[in-house]
Amino acid sequence: MISLQEGVIPKVDKRKPYALVSITKHGVENARNYAEKFPYVDLYYMKKFERGDESTRHIQLFDGTVRLLLPALFQQYKAVICIISLGAVVRMIAPLLVDKKQDPAVLTVDDKGEYVVSVLSGHIGGANALTHEFAKAIGAQPVITTASDVQKTIPVDLFGAKFGWIWDSEDKLTPVSASVVNEEHVAIVQETGEKNWWMHDTPMPETLKLYPTTEEVLAVKPHATLLITDRLIEPHEEALLQNGVIYRPKSLVLGMGCNRGTSAEEIEELIDETLVELKLSKKSVKAIATIDLKKDEEGFLQVAAKNNWAFITYTPAQLNEMPLKNPSEKVFNYTGAYGVCEPAALRYAKTNDWLLEKKKGSNATISVARISFDEEGTQ
């Protein structure tokens, strides 16, 4: 917990580029939901609203007035999103302002989550772009009051954020952003994930070009590359990262089963080992799916919470609706389903085939499927 004292800048545990702060009961409830919908924020709220899962979810609690927390957030984060009234935020940040080249972006969100307002550093600090993306993610109305809005193109550091996409590394965000803004040749390769990411009411600039494969991009040598994939890239593709960013869409589901009482450590070890074997990124996992008999399995609950994954369970009848290559009478006798991990993966992914049908560990089983996205880009 962060204890706040007058005149002392507290230490914060920065993990994400943006801070999300709330000071009311209703705001905290919304903030917890926003942090799941928009994965680029570290969440802060008052200790009196503690739920008990803050440590697992990397939520930071503070004791004292939020005014004393803001100096640390200003120093550490690219943006501070406050679920606090606009007037109160203006008064609290006024003593912290330096100039538009140094100040972080500041946004406010009303307590009901209806509006997201760009308050500070709209262009250079990226508040306007972040306002649009955050509002889309939480289903709110963006409010931009600057005379001219941001250029209608791809915000590189927020690309796909409303879908939960995560970039692999922030090292090249700035130079790639410069290539986009300066209208240089930027190649885009999308191998999986939501397809409806272009959200402007104008056509995509001609300088942003879609390519079907990384091989074609390597041949044309663009100024920058945006690669949307859930796989680990091959050594010869490393050249794309000289000025490129890899985005990890939430496109993988892990169907799993386990013996009662299997530890979270053993379950996660099986997951990590399997993803490495398949050359897939753990950042692209969206959910663990299993049978409803396991809805209270502590190992699954802990792993899902630690990684911010959904935990989904299905009835035996729902699992039996899925096509299986190797139905098991033994599993049916125990559970009422002819399989657990295999059909759970297929059902959640809305597909008929696996990337891995089934792998057995000592006490757990795992199947991996890639989520099917329709032409509209949705699952």
WOGI-V134807 format. One record per backbone hydrogen bond with DSSP energy under -0.5 kcal/mol. CO is the residue of the C=O (numbers start at 1). NH is the residue of the N-H. E is the energy in kcal/mol with one decimal. If there is no record, write none. Layout:
co nh e
CO NH E
CO NH E
//
This chain:
co nh e
1 3 -0.6
2 4 -0.5
2 63 -2.4
5 8 -1.8
8 5 -0.5
8 10 -0.7
12 14 -1.1
17 78 -2.4
17 79 -0.9
18 42 -2.9
19 81 -3.4
20 44 -2.9
21 83 -3.2
22 46 -0.6
24 28 -2.5
25 29 -1.8
26 30 -2.1
27 31 -2.9
28 32 -2.4
29 33 -1.2
30 34 -2.8
31 35 -2.4
32 36 -0.7
33 36 -0.7
33 37 -1.7
34 38 -2.7
38 41 -0.8
40 18 -1.9
42 20 -3.0
43 60 -2.6
44 22 -1.8
45 62 -1.5
46 49 -2.0
47 50 -2.1
53 57 -2.0
54 59 -2.8
55 58 -0.9
59 61 -0.5
60 45 -1.7
61 2 -3.1
62 47 -2.3
62 64 -0.5
63 4 -1.8
65 68 -1.5
66 69 -1.3
66 70 -1.5
67 71 -0.5
68 10 -0.5
69 72 -0.8
69 73 -1.5
70 74 -2.8
71 75 -1.6
72 76 -1.8
73 77 -2.4
78 105 -2.4
79 19 -2.4
80 82 -0.6
80 107 -2.4
81 21 -2.8
81 83 -0.5
82 84 -1.5
82 109 -2.5
83 23 -0.7
85 89 -2.1
86 90 -2.5
87 91 -2.0
88 92 -2.0
89 93 -2.5
90 94 -1.5
93 96 -1.9
93 97 -0.8
94 97 -1.0
99 102 -1.5
99 103 -2.9
105 80 -2.4
106 119 -2.5
106 120 -1.6
107 82 -2.9
108 117 -3.0
110 113 -1.7
114 141 -2.7
115 110 -1.4
116 143 -2.8
117 108 -1.9
117 119 -0.7
120 106 -1.6
121 127 -2.7
122 128 -2.3
122 129 -0.6
123 126 -0.7
126 130 -2.4
127 131 -2.6
128 132 -1.9
129 133 -2.2
130 134 -3.1
131 135 -2.2
132 136 -2.1
133 137 -2.1
134 138 -1.9
135 139 -1.1
135 140 -2.7
140 142 -0.5
141 116 -2.3
142 144 -0.5
143 118 -2.3
151 153 -1.9
153 155 -0.5
154 156 -1.1
155 158 -1.8
155 159 -0.8
156 159 -0.7
158 161 -2.5
160 163 -1.6
160 164 -0.6
160 165 -2.1
161 164 -1.3
166 248 -3.1
170 173 -1.2
172 176 -2.2
173 177 -2.2
174 178 -2.0
175 179 -1.8
176 180 -2.0
177 181 -2.8
178 182 -2.5
179 184 -2.7
180 183 -1.3
184 186 -0.6
185 187 -0.5
185 223 -1.7
185 224 -1.4
186 209 -2.6
187 226 -2.9
188 211 -2.7
189 191 -0.5
189 228 -3.3
195 197 -0.9
197 199 -0.8
205 208 -1.7
207 186 -2.9
207 209 -0.7
209 188 -2.6
211 190 -0.5
213 217 -1.1
214 218 -2.7
215 219 -1.4
216 220 -1.8
217 221 -1.9
224 187 -2.7
225 227 -0.5
225 245 -2.2
226 189 -2.5
226 228 -0.5
227 229 -0.7
227 247 -3.4
228 191 -3.2
228 192 -0.8
230 281 -3.0
234 237 -1.7
235 238 -1.5
236 239 -0.5
237 240 -2.2
238 241 -1.6
239 242 -1.4
240 243 -0.7
241 244 -0.7
243 225 -1.6
245 227 -2.5
246 168 -2.4
247 229 -2.2
247 249 -0.7
248 166 -1.5
249 251 -1.7
251 371 -3.1
252 286 -3.3
252 287 -1.0
253 255 -0.7
253 369 -2.0
254 289 -2.7
255 367 -2.7
257 365 -2.7
259 262 -1.8
263 267 -2.0
264 268 -2.8
265 269 -2.0
266 270 -1.9
267 271 -2.0
268 272 -2.9
269 273 -2.3
270 274 -2.2
271 275 -2.5
272 276 -2.1
273 277 -1.9
274 278 -2.0
275 279 -0.6
275 280 -2.7
276 279 -0.9
279 232 -2.6
281 284 -1.4
282 285 -1.5
284 251 -0.9
284 252 -2.3
286 310 -2.4
287 254 -2.7
288 312 -2.8
289 256 -2.8
290 314 -2.0
291 294 -2.3
292 295 -1.6
294 297 -2.1
296 298 -0.6
297 301 -2.3
298 302 -2.6
299 303 -2.1
300 304 -2.5
301 305 -2.2
302 306 -2.6
303 307 -1.8
304 308 -0.5
304 309 -2.8
305 308 -0.8
310 288 -2.4
310 312 -0.5
312 290 -2.1
314 292 -2.8
315 319 -2.1
316 320 -2.4
317 321 -0.6
318 321 -0.7
319 322 -1.5
327 329 -0.5
328 332 -1.8
329 333 -2.3
330 334 -1.2
331 335 -2.7
331 337 -0.5
332 336 -2.1
338 328 -2.6
340 344 -2.0
341 345 -1.9
342 346 -1.9
343 347 -2.7
344 348 -2.0
345 349 -2.2
346 350 -1.3
346 351 -1.5
349 372 -2.6
356 368 -2.1
359 366 -2.2
363 259 -2.8
364 361 -3.8
365 257 -1.6
366 359 -1.8
367 255 -2.1
368 355 -2.8
368 356 -2.1
369 253 -2.4
369 371 -0.5
371 373 -0.6
374 377 -2.1
378 374 -2.8
//
